Amino acid sequence: MKISARNVLKGKVKNVKHGSVNSEVTIALPGGGQIVSIITKKSAQDLRLSKSKQVYAVIKATNVMIAID
């Protein structure tokens, strides 16, 4: 796989929760963290996402916000 995005995180699917239109996909990262993505239900089905499947979280953003308390 080649992709122009610089932020690519490899992990395993921890959970997939399907809604009527979208699916919430939780990815477990190697360091113990996790990332959650909302994608269309059709995309989740087309990718055949299931628990323990190896995937890549690809983050392409032009803005990163930083906040403090």
Secondary structure, 3 states (H helix, E strand, C coil): CCCCCCEEEEEEEEEEEECCCEEEEEEECCCCCEEEEEEEHHHHHHCCCCCCCEEEEEECCCCCCCCCC
